Amino acid sequence: MIYLDNAATSAIKPETVYKTLDRYTRLHSANAGRGTNDESLFSVNAILEAQDTAAELFNISHPQNIAFMQNATYALNAAILGTLSNGEHAVTTVIDHNSVLRPLNRLGNFTAVPADKEGFVSPYEIERAIRHDTKMIIISHASNVCGTVQNIESVSKIAKLHKIKLMIDTAQTAGILKIDNAVLDADFIAFSGHKGLMGPLGTGGLYVKTPKELEPVITGGTGSSSEIPEQPRVMPDMLHSGTMNTPAIAALSEGIKFVMSIGTDEILRHERGLAAALRSELMNMEGVTVYGRQDGIGTVAFNIDGLDSAETCGMLKDFALRAGYHCAPLAHKALGTEKTGAVRASFGIFNTYEHAQLLADAVYRTAKKFSKPID
Ligand SMILES: Cc1ncc(COP(=O)(O)O)c(C=O)c1O
């Protein structure tokens, strides 16, 4: 089985991540911030170190404003529900994931800006969607379906101009594209720890620029200010209710260090190169349709004509691919794949050109045998 589902999670991790997870689980599993014993303080230090590492990657000047959570979904919900609690309007895009669309749908006051057929959203359209009561723009840095990268630099300028909060969903790009918050100055950065950052499953986080303007959704024991009835308003305690998964957070820190040791420019070059190689092979095949753009991240979406994406995936069973709608139903409408879904191959740092070639060969054989003309 060749693993090509890195957009879902990077199933293969660097050795340092496995080792750290094992070492912390065996030797350093005391509850962080629950006492002054050495082991508890050791766990606190693991979280502080992970904050520093994540801050270095994103060029964030206040590491204490990074909270760790179990995935990007929790981070996105924490920022959306904690900012728009009075029902204010939000702007997002059709490319965004259900982890954005569903909390917004629950609040009921948002505009999803359309994308073109390649999944690109014009910043101009985002600006046009802003209303007098818009409080927040939420944008996925890159599509998890077809890999198209959005122009977040321009969106950031628009948010500043209109004094609207900006959240960047970096689930698909953290550890792959350069994200320099000294330039972007986002109000929130939500990230998955278990995808491009190479951390274990169950890791992610949220950077909050102005914690006092965020209402914590989850409240509870933080090990700090226990005598007061309200949730402490200092970061990260404000968003760290309950026992933290310090072994996973320490291992995530190692994953981020691995990413920084290679550099996002090199990681992007590698993954985009593999995607470009697969894409150009598929584009030249009869009976195969490819979606997205050549200059995306390392994700390629395609279909064999006349087949449902699930059928195609079933025939390509030597590869871990993903069929269906990828929790992004509106993105599929934009790409024109709302009836069939699409097959997604997403490359990671441990994939090779041979993997791309083997998949291209298998798609060729399958399309030759099973593709049907689309009416
Ligand atoms: C664009 C995007 N946002 C959010 C998420 C949710 O990430 P997580 O699985 O870390 O909750 C995903 C997951 O695939 C995603 O692709």
PDBQT file of the ligand as one rigid body, heavy atoms in Angstrom, charges set to zero:
ROOT
HETATM    1  C1  LIG A 401      -8.955  22.841   5.121  1.00  0.00    +0.000 C 
HETATM    2  C2  LIG A 401      -9.171  22.026   6.365  1.00  0.00    +0.000 A 
HETATM    3  N1  LIG A 401      -9.618  22.632   7.479  1.00  0.00    +0.000 NA
HETATM    4  C3  LIG A 401      -9.825  21.962   8.615  1.00  0.00    +0.000 A 
HETATM    5  C4  LIG A 401      -9.608  20.612   8.689  1.00  0.00    +0.000 A 
HETATM    6  C5  LIG A 401      -9.830  19.888   9.970  1.00  0.00    +0.000 C 
HETATM    7  O1  LIG A 401      -8.578  19.443  10.447  1.00  0.00    +0.000 OA
HETATM    8  P1  LIG A 401      -8.483  18.425  11.653  1.00  0.00    +0.000 P 
HETATM    9  O2  LIG A 401      -8.616  17.072  11.077  1.00  0.00    +0.000 OA
HETATM   10  O3  LIG A 401      -7.099  18.674  12.210  1.00  0.00    +0.000 OA
HETATM   11  O4  LIG A 401      -9.553  18.765  12.597  1.00  0.00    +0.000 OA
HETATM   12  C6  LIG A 401      -9.168  19.925   7.558  1.00  0.00    +0.000 A 
HETATM   13  C7  LIG A 401      -8.959  18.465   7.588  1.00  0.00    +0.000 C 
HETATM   14  O5  LIG A 401      -8.752  17.807   6.635  1.00  0.00    +0.000 OA
HETATM   15  C8  LIG A 401      -8.927  20.656   6.370  1.00  0.00    +0.000 A 
HETATM   16  O6  LIG A 401      -8.487  20.058   5.278  1.00  0.00    +0.000 OA
ENDROOT
TORSDOF 0
